[in-house]
Amino acid sequence: MQEDNKKKKLFVSGTETIKIFDNKLLESLTAANHILPFVIFIPVILYFLIETIYFIYIGLIEQSLWLIALFFTALLLWTLIEYLGHRFVFHYKARSKKIKKLLYIIHWAHHDYPNDPKRVVVSPIISIIAGVVLYTISYILLGRYYASPFFCFIVIFYMIYDWFHYASHHLDFKNKYYQKIKQHHLLHHYKDPDNGFGFITTIWDHILKTTFNK
C-alpha cells in the first residue's frame, strides 16, 4: 500500500542544474535566463502594436473588426504550434546520436533538470529564428498591414506561454486555471512524458488523444 501511494504522489524535483558545455559561448547560446525572452520580445510586441495602431489611424487597416478574428486565429495557431512542436519536434524519437544530442540540449536537459532556471525557456536562437519564419509566413499570407497585428498576437501568446512555463516550475498561485495547467505540465514531467504535450490549453491533447491515462 505504501508503495502504491508513492507511485501516485506527484514528484517535484529540487533546484539542481546542469552545465552541458565547458565553452562559455556555447553554454550561453544553449541556456538562457527566463527573463531574456521578455527582454528580446517585449520590444517586438511594442513595435508591431504601434505599427498596427498607425495602420489603423491612416486607414491602411480599414476593417478593425478583423483584428478580433486575427486575435483568436493567432491564439488557436499558437496553441497548435506549441502542441505540435512539443510532441513531434522536442519529443522526436531520434536514432542519430547527433540529433539526440541536439534534442537533449534543446529539451531533454529540461526533463532531466526540470527546475534548472536556465533550461526552462527555449534558447533565444531558436525562438528568434522561429519568429522570423512566422512573420515571413504571416507577411506572405496576410500582407504587411494585417501581418503586424497577427504577429503581435502570436508573440504575446508566446510570452504568456514562457511565463506560465517558468511559473509552473518555480512559482505557485491559487488561481484555478494556473493550478490546472501546472498540474497537467508536471504530470508530463514526472508521470508520463509521452502524453500531455499542450500547455496553455489541453484541448489538443484531448483532440489528438494524448491525455494521461487514469
C-alpha positions, -999 to +999 in steps of 0.1 A: +000+000+000+028+024+009+045+018-025+012+025-044+009+058-026+044+067-036+037+060-072+006+081-071+023+110-055+034+137-079+072+142-075+086+177-077+123+179-080+147+203-064+167+231-079+196+211-094+213+225-125+233+212-154+262+225-174+264+210-209+293+229-224+326+240-209+328+266-236+312+297-222+299+309-255+282+276-264+268+273-229+253+309-231+238+301-265+220+269-253+210+281-218+191+313-210+178+333-181+140+331-180+139+369-183+158+371-216+128+362-239+109+391-224+138+415-229+140+404-265+104+401-274+085+428-255+101+455-277+090+434-307+054+434-293+055+471-288+069+478-323+041+458-340+015+471-317+025+507-325+027+498-362-009+483-360-023+514-344-006+536-370-020+515-399-055+518-384-051+556-379-040+562-415-067+538-429-045+510-442-063+487-419-099+495-427-117+466-411-108+469-374-132+440-366-108+417-385-084+423-356-107+402-334-106+374-359-068+376-361-066+375-323-085+343-320-068+328-351-034+336-335-045+321-302-056+289-320-024+287-341-001+293-312-016+265-291-013+242-321+023+252-327+030+247-290+015+212-291+030+200-324+064+215-316+065+198-282+052+165-294+068+160-328+100+181-325+111+181-289+100+145-283+111+132-317+124+096-313+157+102-330+182+074-340+211+096-349+234+104-320+239+140-332+201+146-334+197+130-299+224+153-285+207+183-302+173+174-288+189+169-254+203+204-255+170+219-267+146+200-245+156+168-227+180+185-204+149+203-191+133+169-185+164+157-166+167+190-147+132+205-148+137+232-123+170+244-137+161+281-143+185+282-173+166+254-191+130+265-186+127+287-217+137+279-252+171+292-264+166+327-279+184+315-310+155+291-317+128+315-308+142+343-329+146+320-360+110+307-354+098+343-350+114+353-384+098+323-401+063+330-386+065+367-395+076+359-431+046+334-435+022+360-420+035+387-443+031+364-474-004+353-464-019+385-449+002+413-464+022+438-443-007+456-427-026+427-412+006+407-406+016+433-380-013+427-355-014+389-362+023+385-355+020+408-324-007+385-310+014+354-317+044+369-298+021+379-269+009+343-266+045+331-268+053+354-238+023+341-219+035+305-226+070+313-214+058+330-182+034+301-173+061+276-181+085+292-157+058+297-131+048+261-133+083+251-121+092+279-098+061+297-085+027+289-070-007+307-072-042+297-060-057+306-094-077+275-107-066+279-143-029+282-133-032+252-110-048+232-138-021+238-164+006+234-137-007+200-127-010+190-163+026+200-171+041+184-140+023+151-149+040+153-182+074+157-165+071+133-136+045+107-146+041+103-184+064+123-208+048+105-238+015+124-231+003+159-221+021+180-247-002+210-245+005+238-221-016+270-224-045+247-232-051+209-230-076+210-259-051+195-285-043+166-261-080+158-260-085+161-297-053+142-306-057+116-278-026+123-258-043+128-224-029+110-194-042+075-186-061+075-153 
